[in-house]
Structures are given as C-alpha cells and as structure tokens.
Amino acid sequence: MKSNKETFDAIIVGSGIGGLVTASQLAAKGAKVLVLEKYIIPGGSGGSFKRKGYTFDVGASMIFGFGNKGYTNLLTRALRDVNEFCETIPDPVQLEYHLPNNFCISVDRKYEKFIGKLIQRFPHEQEGIKKFYGTCEKVFNCLDSMPLLSIEDPSYLFKVFLKAPLSCLGLARWLPVNAGDVARKFIKDQELLKFIDIECFCWSVMPAIKTPMINAGMVFTDRHAGGINYPKGGVGKIAEKLVSGIERLGSKVRYRANVTQILLENEKAIGVKLSTGEEIFSDVVVSNSTRWDTFGLNGNKKGLIKSDYVPKVEYKWSKTYKPSPSFVSLHLGVSKKIIDDSLNCHHIIVDDWDELENEKGVIFISIPTLLDPSLAPEGKHIIHAFTPSSIYEWDSLSRDDYLDKKQKYYLYLIKKISNIIPNLEENIEHKEIGTPRTHRKFLGRFEGSYGPIPNKKLLGLLPMPFNSTRIENLFCVGDSCFPGQGLNAVAFSGYACAHKIGSKLNINSFKLPD
Ligand SMILES: Cc1cc2nc3c(=O)[nH]c(=O)nc-3n(C[C@H](O)[C@H](O)[C@H](O)COP(=O)(O)OP(=O)(O)OC[C@H]3O[C@@H](n4cnc5c(N)ncnc54)[C@H](O)[C@@H]3O)c2cc1C
C-alpha cells in the first residue's frame, strides 16, 4: 500500500504532549501536518482514560506551566496559539511530603509560607534555604523573561539575545550546573540535603546531584509563580484540546496508526510505514517516540530506523543516558467518606532515605477529585498511586507468578496509602493495577520507562540532544530531548521542534512571540 493522496508538510509519530505541541505549533504557522498515534486516545503519559464513570489520569497529574503570566507557561500558550483554552483549578498546595524521622511538610503555593515552614524545621540553615531557593528563582526569572523557542536556530538566538541579554547570559551560566551542586554550596545539614533530593526526585526521578539546575529552577519557582493548576475534566483535556485546535486548522490526527518504520531514501527521511503496510510520505518526519524506540537502542529490536542507518551519536547517547525505572500504578475508585475534604491532593511517602532510588522506594499519591469532583461518580473519589518498579522484576514471569506479584504490590501500596487514608481496602469500589509491562504496552515506551536519566553525573543539561537528528529531515521531540521529562518540559521541546522545522519550511514569523 503506497502513497498518500493528501500531502503533508510534516508527519508526527506519536500524540504525546511533545508531539501534539509540535503539531499544533506547525499548524498555527500554516503547515498541514499528520499526527499518527498507535493508541486510541491522545496524550501518552499525559492522557486520561475513562472507566465506569471515572476519568483517570494515565500518569501526569501535577501540572506546571499552566499559569497565565510570563513565557514559561507553555501549556497555556500552546493551547492559546490554536485558539483553545482549558479551564484550570488552582491547587493551594503542590504536594505534601511524608518523610523519615516524622518529617512532614507541604509545599504551599505561597512561597513565604513554604520557606517559613522549612526554616522552622531547619533554623540553623535559614540562610542556606533562602539562598538555594533564591537561586532557583533567579534561574526561573531568566527563563520567564524570554520567548522560549529553538536553541538550535542562530537567528532566534540573536533576536532573543537582543531582547533579553542579561537573561541569556544568566541561563548560559546555569546550563552546565546541577541542583545538588548549588544546594551543597549553601546547605550543610544532611537531612535538608536529602529533602532537596526528594524535591528533585519527585519529578526528575533523580537525586539533586544529577538534576539539571535549569529544570530545578523552573519547577521550584513556577509552583509558586504560575502555581500548580489542574485541568478541569482531567489532564487528558490538554491533549484533547490540542487535537481540536490541530484539526480545526485543517491538519489531521489518526489513532490506531502504529508506525513500524521511518522510511529513508538517500539517507534522508521521506515518510513512514504503518503496521498495516500503508506508507505515507512527507519531507519532514518527527518522532515523539523515545530515542530507544526510535533508533532501536539498548538492544531494542523494534526501532523505527533500520539498524544500518542509526547515527553513531545515538549509540553514544544511549551510553550517556539510561532508561529510568517504570512504575507499578494503581487507579482506584473509592468511597468519598474515607477522604476528608481538607486533605491535600498530592502526597509522597519515603520511609527510608537509603531506598530513594530503589524498587518501591517512593510512593506517589494523587486524589484529583479533591480538586475536580466531576472526575468520579457522585459519592466517590479517585486515588491514583504509583511506585517505581523495574521491567526486569516483571519481564520473564509466568502468568501465575505475574498475577501473584501484582497482588503483592497492590497490597503493599494499599498498606502504605492507608497511613494517609485509613480504612482504604474495604472502601474500594473500582481498581486497576498497571505494571511496567502495562506501561510498555499502552504508553509505547521502552521498558515502560518514565524517561532518560544520566548514567553518571553530567554537566547539567548540556549533553541533552535538541530536536534535529543526524538523519536529514528527521526530528525528535519529547522527553528524550532537551530539556527532559514533564509536561511543560516536553511542551518546550515541542515549541523548539516546531520552530526548527518552521525555519526549514520558511513559515516562522520574523517577530518573536509576545
Ligand atoms: C506515572 C507518571 C506520572 C507522571 N507525573 C507527572 C506529573 O505529575 N507532572 C508532569 O509534568 N509530568 C509527569 N509525568 C511525566 C510526563 O507525563 C511525561 O514526561 C510526558 O508526558 C512525556 O511526553 P512525550 O511527549 O515525551 O510523550 P509520551 O507521553 O511518551 O507519548 C508518546 C506517544 O507516542 C505514541 N507512540 C509511540 N511510538 C509510536 C509509534 N511507533 N507509532 C505511533 N504512535 C507511537 C505513544 O502511544 C504515545 O501516545 C509522569 C509520567 C508518568 C509515567
């Protein structure tokens, strides 16, 4: 099956937020694009699925970049650029930590309140706390004062330097730095340094010493500036609305469209082949699949690029970064009566600091119905909980052993969550348990991984690849690209990718965005 009757300026493989922001930005610039998604809903790890009257978030539920000021609110801006808007519910608290040694603290939207509580616990570190979080704010202010587009485009860099020279120099300074180095400069208390570790781990899945300072500056400040805002109707609304915007502009999104190969001719990308045998052609192909899935790295035999054509630099990348563990996740529908309305929406439990990076070392819990009751039937709440787990724990199990292990993890999670929500087990009305195998299958991600993490300590964000690849006309977008994981980060990657392609297609506006 060959050839498309319709022509497309770009084909985007995957409808994760990175892929959809690339597509929507290109559509907004006047390009005609085709998004091919192998699953039945858009959004990837940032999607939502419905069961028995519940709307469950697949993965992401603590949303940054959804404020309405500055330049870092990329989700708000991406929707606005295609004439879409998502109603949001402000979360008064980013999350509540339940840590060893009875250390419990919530991160309030109000910066002073949070910092005050932290100083109360570590009075001897008052100055260090202020200096660390103050430095994060400086990084954020640099980011927030410049329109964020492709760092690969020299003409953009020149224009943005003229507009905000000090911010550009400020950012260049922090690009090779990790948050742990900055924390250690200002803070000596070991428990406080562990706290900075979990502050980073909860979104980067790495301790502070491996977490780039640019990302830390963004996250630790945006939660107080734009704040954490939950999309009304579930996180999947962001993807759904981006799809509406894309389609209204005459571009297309196809589901159940599993791309099995990126077609090359004379070492240039010329289109894609689907599992049905259909071939679709375009001069620009963007992969929103992970780098391991795109290039068949780490022994992945299902890469989209034939092994003879995989650029050497991609093998080098796979030595620099490794896949983070996947998750075991629970999606529960529970009786409303067991959850007090005053409980915070997001919680993290760590029982032992030494287990932080290990299997089941951290438990993440969200109760999004505390913010948006419409996600569950009357009288019910949703609990979404997950804990890191490696695919190697699950891969070669027999069916019985697999089900047995699933049940053990389920009981483990229920026991831990019951410390925050008593009487949980007897009040569960609906449950879904996902393992790393589930995540690999339904999210289409290598080993079900959350995303790439450095193999060793690196120089901040410097080694992270941008959107161009060594294969002409092939671009990558999403969490295997600069600046990494998280919905706002992959939205940045989408903006940058669309800008880079826009300059190739000559459709970029000369003016920087307002
Ligand atoms: C459990 C969990 C919790 C998280 N919590 C948060 C959070 O609270 N806040 C936050 O900001 N981030 C969170 N994240 C991270 C965030 O969700 C991801 O970093 C982000 O969604 C990744 O987006 P992406 O564009 O890289 O693509 P993905 O979300 O990976 O989507 C890629 C899409 O491409 C499709 N695809 C892949 N290969 C093909 C192919 N060959 N053909 C067709 N389609 C294909 C997939 O089906 C998928 O839909 C969480 C992630 C997980 C897993």
The ligand as a Gaussian input file, in Angstrom:
#p B3LYP/6-31G(d) Opt

LIG

0 1
 C        3.236000       7.674000      36.260000
 C        3.698000       9.003000      35.684000
 C        3.465000      10.166000      36.407000
 C        3.874000      11.399000      35.900000
 N        3.587000      12.547000      36.612000
 C        3.867000      13.745000      36.069000
 C        3.398000      14.945000      36.674000
 O        2.726000      14.897000      37.703000
 N        3.691000      16.134000      36.068000
 C        4.388000      16.195000      34.887000
 O        4.594000      17.301000      34.360000
 N        4.831000      15.077000      34.289000
 C        4.580000      13.862000      34.837000
 N        4.980000      12.718000      34.201000
 C        5.864000      12.828000      33.025000
 C        5.128000      13.231000      31.761000
 O        3.882000      12.597000      31.723000
 C        5.984000      12.850000      30.560000
 O        7.295000      13.361000      30.695000
 C        5.406000      13.374000      29.257000
 O        4.010000      13.158000      29.197000
 C        6.100000      12.692000      28.089000
 O        5.595000      13.246000      26.901000
 P        6.169000      12.878000      25.475000
 O        5.725000      13.915000      24.517000
 O        7.636000      12.624000      25.550000
 O        5.492000      11.534000      25.010000
 P        4.677000      10.306000      25.609000
 O        3.773000      10.738000      26.681000
 O        5.603000       9.173000      25.826000
 O        3.763000       9.970000      24.346000
 C        4.285000       9.392000      23.171000
 C        3.113000       8.946000      22.326000
 O        3.619000       8.389000      21.118000
 C        2.888000       7.201000      20.816000
 N        3.785000       6.360000      20.017000
 C        4.979000       5.862000      20.392000
 N        5.517000       5.136000      19.394000
 C        4.621000       5.170000      18.368000
 C        4.599000       4.590000      17.073000
 N        5.601000       3.817000      16.634000
 N        3.535000       4.833000      16.269000
 C        2.523000       5.627000      16.702000
 N        2.479000       6.170000      17.927000
 C        3.518000       5.950000      18.757000
 C        2.570000       6.595000      22.167000
 O        1.469000       5.715000      22.090000
 C        2.270000       7.861000      22.995000
 O        0.913000       8.224000      22.900000
 C        4.552000      11.467000      34.663000
 C        4.781000      10.298000      33.925000
 C        4.352000       9.077000      34.423000
 C        4.586000       7.828000      33.600000

